[in-house]
Amino acid sequence: MNIKDVHEYFPEMDRISEEIPNKIASSYKEQSNRTVTAEDVRAALEKDRLSPDDYYALLSEAAEDFLEPMAEKARMLRRQYFGDNVYSFSPLYIANYCENGCRYCGFNSKSDIKRAMLSEEEIEDEMKALAAEGIEDVLILTGESDKFSPISYIEMAVRLARKYFRVVGLEIYPVNVEDYERLQEAGADFVTVFQETYDPEAYAYYHPHGHKRSITYRMNTQERAAMGGMRGVGFGALFGLSDPVRDAYSMGLHAFLIQQKYPHIEIAISLPRIRPTHGAEEVDNTNRIGEKKLMQFILAIRIFMPFASMTISTRERKEFRDRAMYYGATKISASVDTGIGRRTEEHEEDEGEEQFVIADTRTLDEIEEDLGEEGLYVLRNDYIRL
């Protein structure tokens, strides 16, 4: 397997405990040897607080006949912890240069897409345009290249974002604790990193080169961000790369273990599925899941971690996203464009191509109207940074 110690090719990377990655691996091994019964599912649904064993039961095939009671319980817990509120945000891609070889991603280093990296002036123009739409929570994204998107560049973007937005999140390449401290001081609130898959063999196949090939370094990213002072961390698996139940269980357990170790940290979870893109030709259909199974995962996570924020991306069609918001998800992206520099006409010549094709193209106002019909209220933000 092409699984490398990150220090073989990036010696300055932080080395922290592998306690959590090891717990995730050993726990899944135990769960995969279980036979989950209908009685296990019923017992889990009767509990006020679920164990990892219960969570696995709700993800299993045996739980597929219990989606209605799962939906009822998830809806109850969603209202208990979040009311009928939906939190809105928008991603802002500022660069798409990447040094990784991810076989499923349009940004991968061997893709022939048009590359772009916005200047400071261009970033500010993009932020002005986004803020004018009413967005107050922004997620800054780059490709995974410390050469073209160094920490100093990201730090500059964060400082600009503080001028226009109340909440600033980051989805960038994994970095060291001191880098997260620097970005937090600049004004960043959250760090989100997608593990993609928790299956070591699948991970090695899908990441043949680049810094991302170290599964453990990536899995420890949320802990380094917590150590660096971030108030929140996000987790995600890309469903379609490997066994979806394994990835859903491992992702939920990962978030659970980080919450236990850092109880002050806010937890966020994302559940994207593979979408058409320039780089997805080498992904087969073996592990693809439909909307029914994805909804089961949403319900199970809500019941297992009722306090966690949950995002359903624009990869999903709008009808599914709206139903997901009603039963379990709590945060929705709006006015999304996964390309570079497309929000202002002045940047048309320099725009970079998108990471993937989105399914829900609604603006924030359109989402607000649609969710209002479901009895849900869209909030622009719920946080003031002192």
Secondary structure as GFF3:
##gff-version 3
##sequence-region A 1 386
A	DSSP	three_ten_helix	6	8	.	.	.	ID=ss1
A	DSSP	alpha_helix	19	32	.	.	.	ID=ss2
A	DSSP	alpha_helix	38	46	.	.	.	ID=ss3
A	DSSP	alpha_helix	52	59	.	.	.	ID=ss4
A	DSSP	three_ten_helix	61	66	.	.	.	ID=ss5
A	DSSP	alpha_helix	67	82	.	.	.	ID=ss6
A	DSSP	beta_strand	85	93	.	.	.	ID=ss7
A	DSSP	alpha_helix	120	132	.	.	.	ID=ss8
A	DSSP	beta_strand	137	141	.	.	.	ID=ss9
A	DSSP	alpha_helix	151	164	.	.	.	ID=ss10
A	DSSP	beta_strand	167	171	.	.	.	ID=ss11
A	DSSP	alpha_helix	177	186	.	.	.	ID=ss12
A	DSSP	beta_strand	190	196	.	.	.	ID=ss13
A	DSSP	alpha_helix	200	206	.	.	.	ID=ss14
A	DSSP	three_ten_helix	211	213	.	.	.	ID=ss15
A	DSSP	alpha_helix	215	219	.	.	.	ID=ss16
A	DSSP	alpha_helix	221	227	.	.	.	ID=ss17
A	DSSP	beta_strand	232	237	.	.	.	ID=ss18
A	DSSP	alpha_helix	244	261	.	.	.	ID=ss19
A	DSSP	beta_strand	266	270	.	.	.	ID=ss20
A	DSSP	alpha_helix	291	304	.	.	.	ID=ss21
A	DSSP	beta_strand	309	312	.	.	.	ID=ss22
A	DSSP	alpha_helix	318	327	.	.	.	ID=ss23
A	DSSP	beta_strand	331	333	.	.	.	ID=ss24
A	DSSP	three_ten_helix	345	350	.	.	.	ID=ss25
A	DSSP	alpha_helix	364	372	.	.	.	ID=ss26
A	DSSP	beta_strand	377	379	.	.	.	ID=ss27
###
